[in-house]
Amino acid sequence: MPAEAKDDDVTLDLSDLDKWIGKRVVFAELWDPCSATDIRRWVQAMDYPNPIHWNEEFARESRFGGIVAPQSFTVAMDYGHGCHPTCVGKIPGSHLIFGGEEWWFYGGHIRPGDKLTQERRFDGYDVADTKFAGPTVFARGDTEHRNQRGELVAKERATAIRYLVDEAKKRGMYDREQRAPKRWTQAELDEIEKNRLDWIRSNREGVSPRFDDVQVGDTLPRRVIGPHSTVTFALERRAHRENIWGTWRWNVPEGEYDPATEDAGFADNMSYDFEARKIDPRQGDGLFYGPSSGHINADKGDQIGMGGAYGYGASMNAWFVDYVAYWAGHEGFIHHTKSQFRSPAFEGDVTFLDGEVVGKSEESPYGVPVVEVKVRQTTQDGDVILTGTAEVELPR
């Protein structure tokens, strides 16, 4: 990989990235097993009202016998919203946004009392010229999740977009003056709520479509999420267990060096003060400090070229996974997903999810027949913000 990436006017200093390729990333581990309340907090924040994840009476009467977590919850059992192993190596004057996720799931659902541990590594990066910020790094990080019994629960490959802040601000793709949050009329809000309730009613009982009955071209009921606001963004942030004070620890083995402890090149006002955090936990709280604080602080979001408050990539992926899982029902299981983020969900927008069955396979790498579902997330203006595919096991 090049030590520098250039166009006519812009140079990315990548000299610090190459030495970390393939290296293990350790950094942090959550102290405690998850609880039913953690799971409920997650689905509440993701606006995913599937009753097997929050309604004790309903869940006890289901095939699960109690509360279980959605597959999307796996990321909340980790530190760093899944993109932690992508952000190693210093790129001076840079920032980071999430670019996409790929997941492989193994076995059953996470339940209250489970504790996951992670093995992480920095896979490498590519450089591409983007309209958003010119020469831009697309960094890849891999994470394995295992439970307290050592069983493999999931693997994730995350992609982070690392860009030069000054260049993004100069290009103004998300210029604040051109993208004021939309103000919704009551009639529009009523229509959003009707769409939302129609989707909830579409499969609240969790009935799974049969593999033989599903046909290529079948469509999934439309889902709507929003309008997004700094309140909803803050709820999403708090649903990640790492973002509750005191929930994690550094776990770098003695004598081992962790590249994640290095300076990534963020601005001072977008960095944590981990020494100060020992006295004032807010100093390590992403709603107030650190690289994620621009999500709910419009001025900070503007300073990093995002034009104001904006949503989390991890939430966008969860909306996608939950959407497919709801259609697949209690007997369905998602084995693989891959998503690409085209743009964040901005303050004031709503997100529509539409899905279509685009393939069926009697034989799959997972040893079971699967259907392939393609999903698009769009705004009220029709702009595509996420595309994704999911390979889903359904009963015969």
C-alpha positions in Angstrom: 0.0 0.0 0.0 1.3 3.5 -0.7 2.7 5.6 2.1 0.9 8.6 0.6 -2.3 9.0 -1.4 -2.5 12.1 -3.6 -4.7 14.0 -6.0 -3.7 17.4 -7.5 -4.1 19.2 -4.2 -4.5 16.7 -1.4 -2.1 14.4 0.3 -3.1 11.6 2.8 -0.2 10.6 5.1 -0.6 6.8 5.4 2.9 6.1 6.6 1.7 4.8 10.0 -1.0 2.4 8.7 1.1 -0.3 6.9 2.9 -1.4 10.0 -0.4 -2.4 11.7 -1.8 -4.5 8.9 -2.7 -8.0 10.1 -1.9 -7.1 13.8 -4.1 -8.0 16.7 -6.3 -5.3 18.2 -7.2 -5.9 21.8 -8.0 -2.7 23.8 -11.3 -3.4 25.7 -13.6 -6.0 27.1 -17.0 -5.6 28.8 -17.1 -6.6 32.4 -20.5 -8.1 32.8 -22.8 -10.6 31.1 -25.8 -9.1 29.4 -29.2 -8.8 31.0 -32.7 -8.9 29.8 -32.8 -5.1 30.4 -29.8 -4.7 28.1 -31.7 -6.5 25.4 -34.8 -4.4 26.0 -32.8 -1.2 25.9 -31.4 -2.2 22.6 -34.6 -2.9 20.8 -36.2 0.2 22.3 -33.4 2.3 20.9 -33.6 0.6 17.5 -37.4 0.9 17.5 -37.7 -2.8 17.0 -40.8 -3.9 18.9 -40.6 -7.6 18.3 -42.1 -9.0 21.5 -39.7 -11.9 21.9 -37.0 -9.3 22.7 -38.9 -7.3 25.3 -42.2 -8.8 26.4 -41.6 -11.4 29.1 -45.0 -13.0 28.9 -45.0 -13.3 25.2 -41.4 -14.6 25.1 -42.1 -17.3 27.7 -44.9 -18.6 25.5 -42.7 -18.6 22.4 -40.4 -21.4 21.2 -37.6 -19.6 23.0 -39.1 -19.9 26.4 -38.0 -16.4 27.4 -36.4 -13.2 26.3 -33.7 -13.6 23.6 -31.6 -10.9 21.8 -32.0 -10.1 18.2 -29.0 -11.0 16.0 -28.3 -7.3 15.6 -27.5 -7.1 19.4 -24.2 -8.9 18.9 -22.5 -5.6 18.2 -23.7 -4.2 21.5 -21.7 -7.0 23.3 -18.5 -5.5 22.0 -16.5 -2.2 22.4 -16.4 0.3 19.6 -19.7 -0.2 17.7 -17.9 -2.9 15.6 -15.5 -0.5 13.9 -12.9 -0.5 16.6 -10.3 -2.7 14.8 -10.5 -0.5 11.6 -9.2 2.7 13.3 -5.5 1.9 13.9 -2.7 3.9 12.6 -2.4 7.7 12.7 -3.7 9.8 9.8 -3.1 13.4 10.8 -6.1 15.7 10.5 -8.5 12.9 9.9 -11.8 11.7 11.1 -13.8 8.5 10.7 -17.3 7.5 9.7 -18.7 3.9 9.3 -18.8 2.6 5.8 -20.4 -0.9 6.0 -20.6 -4.2 7.8 -20.4 -7.9 6.9 -21.6 -10.5 9.4 -21.6 -14.3 9.7 -23.8 -15.7 12.4 -23.4 -19.2 14.0 -25.9 -21.0 16.1 -28.6 -19.6 18.3 -29.6 -16.3 19.9 -27.8 -14.5 22.7 -29.7 -14.8 25.9 -29.6 -13.0 29.3 -26.5 -14.1 31.2 -24.3 -14.5 28.1 -21.0 -12.8 28.0 -19.0 -12.4 24.7 -15.3 -11.9 24.3 -13.7 -10.7 21.1 -10.6 -11.4 19.0 -9.9 -8.4 16.7 -7.4 -7.6 13.9 -6.7 -4.8 11.5 -7.0 -6.4 8.0 -5.8 -3.5 5.8 -7.1 -0.7 3.7 -7.8 0.6 0.2 -7.7 4.2 -1.0 -10.3 5.7 -3.4 -11.1 9.2 -4.6 -14.5 10.3 -3.2 -16.8 13.2 -3.9 -17.0 13.7 -0.1 -13.3 14.2 0.7 -11.0 13.4 -2.2 -8.5 10.6 -1.4 -10.2 8.6 1.2 -9.1 5.4 3.2 -11.5 2.5 3.4 -10.1 0.5 6.3 -11.1 -3.1 7.2 -11.2 -4.7 10.6 -12.3 -8.2 11.7 -13.8 -9.3 14.9 -14.7 -12.8 16.2 -17.3 -13.1 19.0 -17.3 -16.1 21.3 -19.5 -16.8 24.3 -18.6 -17.9 27.8 -18.5 -21.5 26.6 -16.0 -20.7 23.9 -18.6 -21.2 21.1 -18.3 -19.0 18.0 -21.3 -16.7 17.9 -20.5 -14.4 15.0 -17.8 -12.9 12.9 -17.8 -9.3 11.6 -15.9 -7.4 9.0 -16.3 -3.7 9.4 -15.3 -1.0 7.0 -14.5 2.5 8.2 -14.1 5.6 6.0 -11.2 7.7 7.1 -11.0 11.1 5.6 -9.3 14.5 5.9 -11.6 16.9 7.8 -10.4 20.0 6.0 -11.0 18.5 2.6 -14.5 17.3 3.5 -15.4 20.8 4.8 -14.0 22.5 1.7 -16.1 20.2 -0.6 -19.2 20.8 1.5 -21.1 17.7 0.4 -23.1 17.8 3.7 -23.0 21.6 4.0 -25.1 22.7 7.0 -26.6 25.7 5.2 -28.1 23.5 2.5 -29.3 20.7 4.7 -31.5 22.1 7.5 -33.5 19.3 9.4 -36.9 18.8 7.8 -39.9 20.0 9.8 -42.8 17.5 9.5 -46.4 18.4 9.4 -48.9 16.6 11.7 -50.4 14.9 8.7 -47.0 13.6 7.6 -46.3 12.4 11.1 -49.6 10.6 11.2 -48.8 8.8 7.9 -45.3 7.8 9.2 -47.0 6.3 12.3 -49.5 4.4 10.3 -46.7 2.9 8.2 -44.8 2.0 11.3 -47.8 0.3 12.9 -48.7 -1.6 9.7 -45.2 -3.0 9.7 -45.4 -4.0 13.4 -48.7 -5.8 12.7 -47.3 -7.6 9.6 -45.6 -10.3 11.7 -45.9 -9.6 15.4 -46.7 -13.3 16.1 -43.4 -14.3 14.5 -44.8 -16.7 11.9 -42.0 -17.8 9.5 -42.7 -18.1 5.8 -41.9 -21.6 4.4 -38.9 -21.9 2.1 -40.9 -23.7 -0.6 -43.6 -21.0 -0.6 -41.2 -18.0 -0.9 -40.6 -17.0 -4.5 -38.0 -14.7 -6.1 -39.6 -11.3 -6.5 -41.6 -11.5 -3.3 -41.4 -8.2 -1.4 -41.2 -7.5 2.3 -43.6 -5.1 4.0 -42.2 -1.6 4.1 -40.7 -0.3 7.4 -40.2 3.3 8.4 -38.0 4.7 11.2 -37.9 8.3 12.3 -38.0 11.2 12.2 -34.4 11.0 13.5 -33.4 13.5 16.1 -30.6 14.1 18.6 -32.9 12.4 21.1 -33.1 9.2 19.1 -29.4 9.3 18.3 -28.6 9.6 22.0 -30.9 6.6 22.8 -29.1 4.6 20.2 -25.7 5.5 21.7 -26.8 4.5 25.2 -28.1 1.2 24.0 -24.5 0.1 23.3 -23.4 -1.4 26.6 -19.9 0.1 26.3 -21.4 3.5 26.5 -22.7 3.1 30.1 -20.2 4.3 32.6 -17.8 1.7 34.0 -18.9 -1.2 31.8 -15.6 -2.0 30.2 -11.9 -2.4 31.0 -8.7 -2.4 29.0 -7.6 -6.0 28.6 -4.2 -5.8 26.8 -2.1 -8.8 28.1 1.1 -7.9 29.9 3.9 -7.5 27.5 1.7 -7.1 24.4 1.4 -3.9 22.5 -2.0 -2.8 21.2 -2.1 -0.6 18.2 -5.5 0.7 19.3 -3.8 2.7 22.0 -2.1 4.9 19.5 -3.3 8.4 18.4 -5.5 8.0 15.3 -5.0 11.6 14.2 -8.4 13.0 15.3 -8.7 16.7 16.4 -8.2 17.4 20.1 -11.9 18.2 20.6 -12.8 14.9 19.1 -10.6 12.8 21.3 -11.2 11.2 24.8 -9.2 12.1 27.9 -8.8 8.7 29.5 -6.8 10.0 32.4 -9.5 12.6 33.2 -12.1 9.8 32.8 -10.8 8.1 35.9 -12.2 11.0 38.0 -15.0 12.3 35.7 -16.5 9.4 33.6 -18.1 11.9 31.2 -14.6 12.5 29.8 -14.8 9.0 28.3 -18.5 9.2 27.3 -19.1 9.4 23.6 -22.3 11.5 24.0 -20.1 14.3 25.3 -16.5 13.7 24.2 -14.5 11.7 21.7 -14.8 11.0 18.0 -18.5 10.1 18.2 -19.6 13.3 20.0 -20.4 15.0 16.6 -23.4 12.7 16.2 -25.6 14.7 18.6 -23.6 17.9 18.8 -24.5 19.8 15.7 -21.6 22.2 15.9 -19.1 19.4 16.3 -20.7 17.5 13.4 -20.3 20.6 11.3 -16.6 20.9 12.3 -15.9 17.4 10.8 -17.6 18.0 7.5 -20.9 16.3 8.4 -23.0 19.5 8.5 -24.7 18.9 11.8 -26.1 16.0 13.9 -26.1 12.6 12.1 -26.9 9.0 12.9 -24.8 5.9 13.6 -23.7 3.4 11.0 -24.2 0.6 13.6 -27.8 1.6 14.0 -28.4 1.6 10.2 -27.1 -2.0 10.0 -29.2 -3.0 13.0 -32.3 -1.6 11.3 -31.5 -3.7 8.2 -30.8 -7.0 10.1 -33.9 -6.5 12.4 -36.1 -5.8 9.3 -35.1 -9.1 7.7 -35.3 -11.1 11.0 -38.9 -9.8 11.6 -40.0 -11.1 8.2 -38.2 -14.4 8.8 -40.1 -15.1 12.0 -39.2 -17.2 15.0 -38.1 -20.2 12.9 -35.9 -18.1 10.6 -32.2 -17.5 11.1 -29.9 -15.0 9.3 -26.6 -16.7 8.5 -24.9 -13.8 6.6 -25.4 -10.1 5.9 -23.5 -7.6 3.9 -24.3 -3.9 3.9 -22.8 -0.7 2.4 -23.5 2.7 3.9 -24.0 5.4 1.2 -24.8 8.3 3.6 -25.7 8.7 7.3 -29.2 9.1 8.5 -29.4 12.9 9.3 -31.3 14.7 11.9 -34.9 15.4 10.7 -34.9 12.6 8.1 -36.9 9.4 8.1 -35.6 6.1 6.9 -37.7 3.7 4.8 -36.7 0.0 4.5 -37.8 -2.0 1.5 -36.8 -5.6 0.8 -37.2 -8.1 -2.0 -36.3 -11.8 -2.3 -33.7 -12.0 -5.1 -32.5 -15.6 -4.8 -33.1 -19.1 -3.4 -30.6 -21.8 -2.9 -31.2 -25.4 -1.9 -27.5 -25.7 -1.0 -25.6 -23.1 0.8 -22.2 -22.7 2.6 -24.2 -22.9 5.8 -25.5 -26.5 5.2 -29.2 -25.4 4.9 -31.4 -24.0 2.1 -31.4 -20.2 2.2 -33.2 -17.3 0.5 -31.4 -14.1 -0.4 -33.0 -10.8 0.5 -31.9 -7.5 -0.8 -32.7 -4.4 1.2 -32.5 -0.7 0.5 -32.8 2.1 3.0 -34.0 5.5 1.6 -34.8 8.9 2.9 -38.1 10.8 2.4 -36.5 12.3 -0.7 -35.7 8.9 -2.2 -31.9 9.1 -1.5 -30.4 5.7 -0.9 -28.4 5.6 2.4 -27.9 1.8 2.7 -27.9 -1.3 0.5 -27.7 -4.7 1.9 -28.2 -8.4 1.3 -29.0 -11.2 3.8 -28.9 -14.9 3.4 -31.7 -16.3 5.5 -32.6 -19.9 6.6 -36.4 -20.6 6.5 -38.3 -23.7 7.6 -39.5 -26.2 5.0 
